[in-house]
Every structure is written in C-alpha cells, then in structure tokens.
Amino acid sequence: MFARKDRREFLTTMTLLLSAVTLIACGPPGDRNRPTASEADTPALAVETLTVSRGLLFKEIEASGTVSGGNEAFVVSETQGIILDVNFELGDRVETGQVLLRVDNTLAKLNMEQARQQYETAQTEYAGIKQLFEAGNASKTQLIRARGAAGSAKAGMERAIKSYDDCAIKAPISGYVAQREGPAALGNFLSPGLQLARIVDLSSLKVEVALGEGQISLVKKGAPVRVVIPAAIDQQTFSARVKAIAAGSEPLTGSYKVVVAWSNPYPDRIKSGMSARVTIDTEEQESVILVPTAAIVDSAGETFVFTAVQDQAVEKRIQKGRSLGNNTEILDGLQENEQIIITGISALNQGTQVKATMIGNSGEWE
C-alpha cells in the first residue's frame, strides 16, 4: 500500500503524462492539416504549364486533294467506221484542232456529195418559183414549198459535211495526252460515243478539297493558298488562290467543295493525279480561349483540366467548344492568365503537390 504522500505524487505524475500525450496526439489547432511524415517526404510532381490566353483556332486551314489540269477534255467519237490512221501517243503534246486519228470516210464522202447536189437542185427550183411568183405565174403556196425544200436540203448538206468532217477526230483543247484508250488503235471499228483519249491542259492546275461546316465560313473566294506537291517538288511551295466555293454541301459527306487554282511553272514535272497539300489563309475572326486538346480530361461524364495553384493541382470544370488539331476552344470554366497543366495529367489528382514550369501561352501553342 502506498503512503498517502506517495499516492498523491503518483497521481500527479500520471496526470502530467496523460496531458502530454493528449497534446502530442491532438497538437495545436493550426497543425491539424499538416501532412504525415510519409506525405511530407513525397516529392512534388514536376509538370509544365501554359498561361491561359486567347488565340485564333483557325489561323489557317490545311487540307489535301488531287491535282488536275486547269482544263481537261475527253476525246469522244461522233462517227462510226474503221480506223485508218492514228497520229498520237500517250504523253504527246497536242494542239486544238490537231487530227488525232482518221476513220474511213468513203461513205461519208458520197453522202456529202449527194446532199450537196440535192441542195443545189432545191436552190435552183426555189429561184425559178420565185421568178414565176414575182411575174404572177406561181402561187404563194408554191413559193413557200420551194423555199422550205431548199432549207431542208441545206440542213441535210450541213449534216453530211459534219459527218464527213467527224471522220477526222481532232483534239478539242491544247494540252497533253493523259489517257489513250484501247479502242484508239489502227483497224478498230469505232461507234459513236466511244471514249478515245483524255487531254489535260497543264498550263494551269487546280485542286479540289473538302472542308467542314465549321471551316467553310472562314474561307473566301480569292483567299491566298500555299500548295505543296511532294511527288513532284517536295520542298517548293506554290502560291495559289481560292477559285470557287460550293454553295452547298455534298449530300453523301456533308462537306463543302473548294477549288484552288494556280499557274503551273513546271508542266513537265507536275502531272494530273498527283497528291497535294494546301494551306488556306482564313478571314479575320474573333479570338477565343484556347488550350491543348491533350490537357483536357473527360471522366465520369465530366470535363475538366488541371491548373497549378500555389504548388497544387486544382481541377477546373470546363465547357469545350470547337477543336482543330492540337487545340480546343474553351467556352466556360477558364480565365486568362490561369496556369493550365499540360504534362503528367494521368498522375494528377485534386491537391497533388506539383512543381510547375511555365513554358508559354496557350493561345500560341502549336
């Protein structure tokens, strides 16, 4: 049994010990949110940030298409008969009106001579009836019939002359032979409407590209365009212009056709059918808040980004707008001059300690 004095000292000592333990466990109110020893030892995550700023989403519009001649035409047979002569080869330079091949014209020549004789006869009869009518010896009805017969004979003669001329098939335009079809061979029998060749005028070129509805309003006729044709001259850029813009979209794709045209300084190197990349300068537009698309997180039906605030990652809910390439328009949720985190996104959570390095402005980021 303790003596009364010893018991009093023992109780006092225990009370002091319990108070010390309580103070250590609870700590002062200001220290309750301090990280644990393990948390304090975790290094901050190094990230890169951009200062949120405005920019143009569509500084320029890039698209791809296929080069074609400024003017292209198909050579089509308008007659029938055996091919007697072929005067062109694939790749030849031809001029407007140049005879490319000839078809047997024996029958056409006979028809033409007969039609000419019929016309001359009809003209003579009409002249005689006219004299009789003026002398009062022929009726007006006779005169009208004679004049109609002469007109019909003239039309028949002109058709016969055309049929004869069509036996010599000519180039409709000047250019290069891009296609020579199999039927265009010596000894073949031609029928009307048969395609024989394709002529391409390479003095000027064009490219047709398809743009979306979010882009077409930013393109105007006459806008400057830069064209690159890797297969012909990889590093050279050709200056072009927007020649035409479709008034409506394609029914199947919903895209809008834009035609880009320019003069061809290298007709011997740039060919119809080559692939081309075009860059179209856009019209002036209102600047918007832009961020890199890769910095945006879509999770559980929410869209957000991480910003760096006092060395911590902070989630910011946003509303996205249009996207183009690496950039996305932000309609709501971000303000200019905030610091948006663009690296290490997958390792971030609300409140993650970060060490941020600012590397540029979001509105100018490529």
Phi, psi and omega per residue, in radians:
M1 nan 2.353 3.085
F2 -1.337 2.589 2.974
A3 -1.249 2.755 -3.086
R4 -0.987 -0.719 -3.138
K5 -1.136 -0.751 -3.141
D6 -1.149 -0.662 3.132
R7 -1.128 -0.679 3.122
R8 -1.115 -0.738 3.126
E9 -1.144 -0.674 -3.139
F10 -1.110 -0.769 -3.141
L11 -1.126 -0.687 3.119
T12 -1.106 -0.740 3.138
T13 -1.112 -0.760 3.137
M14 -1.110 -0.687 3.118
T15 -1.074 -0.741 3.125
L16 -1.124 -0.717 3.127
L17 -1.111 -0.755 3.132
L18 -1.118 -0.689 3.105
S19 -1.098 -0.701 3.139
A20 -1.137 -0.733 3.131
V21 -1.101 -0.743 3.133
T22 -1.076 -0.752 3.133
L23 -1.122 -0.698 -3.132
I24 -1.165 -0.746 -3.095
A25 -1.174 -0.798 -3.057
C26 -1.463 -0.736 -3.093
G27 1.194 2.957 3.099
P28 -1.204 2.672 -3.082
P29 -0.925 -0.611 -3.085
G30 -1.254 -0.227 -3.073
D31 -1.804 0.065 -3.028
R32 -1.154 -0.467 -3.087
N33 -1.728 0.178 3.108
R34 -1.172 2.498 3.128
P35 -1.173 2.685 3.052
T36 -1.183 2.994 -3.109
A37 -1.053 -0.648 -3.127
S38 -1.225 -0.661 3.109
E39 -1.175 -0.721 -3.126
A40 -1.116 -0.504 -3.122
D41 -1.438 -0.222 -3.125
T42 -1.288 2.143 -3.110
P43 -1.235 2.624 3.089
A44 -1.179 2.532 -3.129
L45 -1.377 2.176 3.116
A46 -1.324 2.166 -3.132
V47 -2.348 2.844 3.051
E48 -1.939 2.510 -3.114
T49 -2.252 2.790 3.009
L50 -2.132 2.508 3.025
T51 -1.345 2.138 -3.102
V52 -1.100 2.210 -3.123
S53 -2.599 3.022 -3.136
R54 -1.609 2.742 3.095
G55 -2.900 -3.113 3.118
L56 -1.725 2.120 3.125
L57 -1.152 -0.748 -3.124
F58 -1.901 1.294 3.070
K59 -1.127 -0.670 3.094
E60 -2.712 2.805 -3.103
I61 -2.045 2.209 3.128
E62 -1.870 2.467 3.129
A63 -2.696 2.943 3.132
S64 -2.227 2.658 3.124
G65 -2.827 -3.019 -3.112
T66 -1.988 2.321 -3.139
V67 -1.243 2.425 2.988
S68 -2.420 2.819 3.124
G69 -1.162 2.664 3.104
G70 -1.046 -0.478 3.086
N71 -2.511 2.229 3.112
E72 -2.309 2.499 -3.118
A73 -2.517 2.546 3.078
F74 -1.679 2.442 3.036
V75 -1.598 2.078 -3.054
V76 -2.192 2.390 3.121
S77 -1.225 2.360 3.045
E78 -1.990 0.171 -3.123
T79 -2.399 -3.077 3.059
Q80 -2.384 2.671 -3.128
G81 2.577 3.136 -3.131
I82 -1.482 2.328 3.094
I83 -1.282 2.151 -3.119
L84 -1.768 -0.387 -3.019
D85 -2.723 2.355 3.081
V86 -2.159 2.188 -2.999
N87 -2.068 0.436 3.132
F88 -2.583 2.757 3.086
E89 -2.290 2.853 3.093
L90 -1.032 2.258 3.119
G91 1.602 -0.147 -3.136
D92 -1.144 2.596 2.968
R93 -1.508 2.211 -3.140
V94 -2.207 2.758 -3.135
E95 -1.985 2.734 3.119
T96 -0.973 2.243 3.120
G97 1.528 -0.098 3.115
Q98 -1.181 2.347 3.140
V99 -1.301 2.112 -3.122
L100 -1.620 -0.683 3.065
L101 -2.713 2.786 -3.123
R102 -2.155 2.463 3.105
V103 -1.920 2.617 3.101
D104 -0.906 2.098 -3.042
N105 -1.946 0.290 -3.066
T106 -1.026 -0.905 -3.122
L107 -1.160 -0.697 3.141
A108 -1.108 -0.613 3.133
K109 -1.196 -0.727 3.109
L110 -1.096 -0.759 3.117
N111 -1.084 -0.668 -3.134
M112 -1.160 -0.738 -3.133
E113 -1.164 -0.697 3.110
Q114 -1.123 -0.767 3.140
A115 -1.123 -0.608 3.115
R116 -1.184 -0.701 3.112
Q117 -1.128 -0.718 3.130
Q118 -1.105 -0.653 3.126
Y119 -1.182 -0.756 -3.139
E120 -1.095 -0.697 3.113
T121 -1.112 -0.788 -3.130
A122 -1.110 -0.650 3.124
Q123 -1.155 -0.706 3.136
T124 -1.132 -0.772 3.136
E125 -1.112 -0.673 3.138
Y126 -1.152 -0.687 3.134
A127 -1.130 -0.687 3.131
G128 -1.168 -0.783 3.121
I129 -1.085 -0.630 -3.133
K130 -1.129 -0.724 3.120
Q131 -1.129 -0.740 3.111
L132 -1.103 -0.683 3.133
F133 -1.121 -0.730 -3.130
E134 -1.181 -0.489 3.113
A135 -1.530 -0.053 3.114
G136 1.476 0.271 -3.097
N137 -1.862 0.128 3.079
A138 -2.482 2.577 -3.120
S139 -1.412 2.878 3.098
K140 -1.160 -0.578 3.119
T141 -1.091 -0.737 3.111
Q142 -1.085 -0.690 3.139
L143 -1.124 -0.766 -3.114
I144 -1.123 -0.714 3.134
R145 -1.136 -0.710 -3.138
A146 -1.155 -0.707 3.122
R147 -1.159 -0.696 3.108
G148 -1.136 -0.676 3.119
A149 -1.139 -0.675 3.117
A150 -1.158 -0.705 3.107
G151 -1.130 -0.721 3.120
S152 -1.137 -0.694 3.126
A153 -1.132 -0.638 3.119
K154 -1.149 -0.760 3.129
A155 -1.101 -0.695 3.108
G156 -1.118 -0.687 3.113
M157 -1.133 -0.738 -3.138
E158 -1.135 -0.655 3.074
R159 -1.132 -0.701 3.136
A160 -1.150 -0.680 3.099
I161 -1.111 -0.748 3.114
K162 -1.098 -0.744 3.121
S163 -1.054 -0.671 3.103
Y164 -1.165 -0.784 -3.140
D165 -1.130 -0.591 -3.124
D166 -1.162 -0.236 3.082
C167 -1.217 -0.308 3.001
A168 -1.836 1.794 -3.055
I169 -1.467 2.175 -2.975
K170 -2.014 2.803 3.094
A171 -1.268 2.212 -3.132
P172 -1.314 -0.443 3.132
I173 -2.471 2.901 3.013
S174 -1.470 2.501 3.130
G175 2.817 -2.737 -3.112
Y176 -1.988 2.565 3.130
V177 -1.350 1.907 -3.135
A178 -1.587 -0.449 3.114
Q179 -2.469 2.422 2.952
R180 -2.231 2.021 -3.051
E181 -1.391 2.752 -3.104
G182 -0.978 -0.704 -3.119
P183 -1.098 -0.308 -3.124
A184 -1.402 1.156 -3.103
A185 -2.393 2.573 -3.122
L186 -0.967 2.278 3.085
G187 1.610 -0.226 3.129
N188 -1.246 2.670 3.063
F189 -1.683 2.166 -3.137
L190 -1.635 2.593 2.998
S191 -2.112 2.694 3.094
P192 -1.049 2.459 3.101
G193 1.531 0.027 -3.116
L194 -1.420 2.246 -3.135
Q195 -1.383 2.304 -3.050
L196 -1.989 -0.573 -3.069
A197 -2.852 2.904 3.025
R198 -2.227 2.220 -3.140
I199 -1.870 2.307 -3.103
V200 -2.103 2.171 3.045
D201 -1.527 1.908 -3.073
L202 -1.699 0.162 3.100
S203 -1.153 -0.473 3.007
S204 -2.338 2.726 -3.081
L205 -2.269 2.832 3.060
K206 -2.579 2.744 3.064
V207 -2.355 2.308 3.053
E208 -1.783 2.202 3.123
V209 -2.149 2.752 -3.137
A210 -1.929 2.230 3.141
L211 -2.069 2.686 3.120
G212 -1.445 2.968 -3.095
E213 -1.189 -0.392 3.082
G214 -1.369 -0.224 -3.107
Q215 -1.854 -0.560 -2.946
I216 -1.086 -0.547 -3.122
S217 -1.243 -0.249 -3.128
L218 -1.620 -0.044 -3.101
V219 -1.906 2.306 3.134
K220 -2.115 2.630 3.093
K221 -1.070 2.323 -3.103
G222 1.587 -0.044 -3.120
A223 -1.107 2.515 3.121
P224 -1.156 2.507 -3.138
V225 -2.402 2.491 3.025
R226 -1.943 2.291 -3.054
V227 -2.108 2.350 3.053
V228 -2.172 2.315 3.123
I229 -2.116 1.581 -3.008
P230 -1.007 -0.656 -3.059
A231 -1.207 -0.432 -3.103
A232 -1.703 -1.055 -3.114
I233 -2.448 1.680 -2.906
D234 -1.063 -0.779 -2.980
Q235 -1.618 -0.208 -3.057
Q236 -1.489 2.422 3.099
T237 -1.892 2.280 3.136
F238 -1.780 2.385 3.117
S239 -1.478 2.223 -3.093
A240 -2.361 -3.134 3.114
R241 -2.419 2.686 3.006
V242 -1.288 2.058 -3.083
K243 -1.590 -0.641 -3.078
A244 -2.674 2.611 3.113
I245 -2.298 2.257 -3.120
A246 -1.100 2.484 3.113
A247 -1.399 -0.274 3.140
G248 -2.551 2.947 -3.094
S249 -1.498 2.804 3.046
E250 -1.238 2.303 -3.077
P251 -1.029 -0.644 -3.052
L252 -1.425 -0.636 -3.036
T253 -1.836 -0.395 -3.071
G254 1.361 0.052 -3.131
S255 -1.575 2.880 -3.110
Y256 -1.977 2.300 -3.091
K257 -1.473 2.334 3.073
V258 -2.213 2.303 -3.124
V259 -1.851 2.181 3.113
V260 -1.922 2.321 -3.079
A261 -2.329 2.665 3.096
W262 -2.853 2.821 3.082
S263 -1.341 2.552 -3.071
N264 -1.779 1.885 3.130
P265 -1.395 -0.186 -3.092
Y266 -2.259 1.164 -3.111
P267 -1.111 -0.339 3.127
D268 -1.486 -0.172 -3.096
R269 -2.030 -0.630 -3.127
I270 -1.614 2.149 -3.058
K271 -2.013 2.667 3.019
S272 -1.087 2.363 -3.137
G273 1.778 -0.179 3.103
M274 -1.254 2.652 3.100
S275 -1.430 2.517 -3.123
A276 -2.407 2.590 3.008
R277 -1.907 2.302 -3.138
V278 -2.113 2.522 3.070
T279 -2.183 1.999 -3.044
I280 -1.787 2.240 3.049
D281 -1.273 2.328 -3.102
T282 -1.599 2.872 3.055
E283 -1.273 2.864 3.081
E284 -1.053 2.492 -3.105
Q285 -2.556 2.871 -3.130
E286 -1.321 2.370 3.119
S287 -1.280 2.616 -3.122
V288 -2.332 2.845 3.049
I289 -1.261 2.187 -3.108
L290 -2.094 2.514 3.008
V291 -2.414 2.759 3.061
P292 -1.102 2.363 -3.138
T293 -1.027 -0.613 -3.093
A294 -1.182 -0.298 -3.131
A295 -1.474 -0.106 -3.082
I296 -1.605 2.329 -3.135
V297 -1.939 2.238 3.027
D298 -1.960 1.993 -3.072
S299 -2.585 2.309 3.060
A300 0.902 0.698 3.097
G301 1.378 0.087 3.135
E302 -2.049 2.630 3.118
T303 -2.123 2.210 -3.099
F304 -2.657 2.940 3.005
V305 -2.247 2.937 3.039
F306 -1.875 2.308 3.009
T307 -1.974 2.717 3.114
A308 -1.706 2.052 -3.136
V309 -2.284 1.999 3.122
Q310 0.868 0.900 3.060
D311 1.113 0.422 3.057
Q312 -2.281 2.611 3.054
A313 -1.450 2.261 -3.114
V314 -2.179 2.202 3.109
E315 -1.267 2.364 3.084
K316 -2.230 2.017 3.080
R317 -1.221 2.382 -3.081
I318 -2.324 2.890 2.991
Q319 -2.076 2.082 -3.099
K320 -1.414 2.683 2.998
G321 -2.028 -2.313 -3.115
R322 -1.362 2.697 3.082
S323 -2.185 2.557 3.042
L324 -2.589 2.036 3.127
G325 1.057 -2.122 -3.083
N326 -1.567 -0.022 -3.026
N327 -2.044 2.563 3.098
T328 -2.317 2.415 3.093
E329 -1.383 2.374 3.100
I330 -1.893 2.075 -3.105
L331 -1.501 -0.548 -3.088
D332 -2.766 2.613 3.041
G333 1.932 -0.293 3.118
L334 -2.233 2.545 3.096
Q335 -2.043 2.699 3.069
E336 -1.050 2.571 3.090
N337 1.386 -0.077 2.963
E338 -1.199 2.764 -3.120
Q339 -1.817 1.897 -3.129
I340 -1.646 2.324 -3.135
I341 -1.448 2.313 -3.082
I342 -2.105 -0.065 3.099
T343 -2.219 2.743 3.108
G344 1.160 0.429 -3.031
I345 -1.034 -0.728 -3.055
S346 -1.145 -0.341 -3.118
A347 -1.674 0.054 -3.043
L348 -1.682 2.558 2.954
N349 -2.397 2.940 3.056
Q350 -0.994 2.145 3.090
G351 1.569 -0.013 3.105
T352 -1.019 2.310 3.097
Q353 -1.236 2.276 -3.098
V354 -2.303 2.685 2.993
K355 -2.059 1.802 -2.941
A356 -1.655 2.447 3.019
T357 -2.122 2.066 -3.115
M358 -1.419 2.264 -3.033
I359 -2.130 0.054 3.112
G360 2.786 -2.927 -3.141
N361 -1.888 2.438 -3.082
S362 -1.171 -0.564 -3.122
G363 -1.233 -0.248 -3.139
E364 -1.974 0.083 -3.037
W365 -1.354 2.360 3.130
E366 -1.825 nan nan
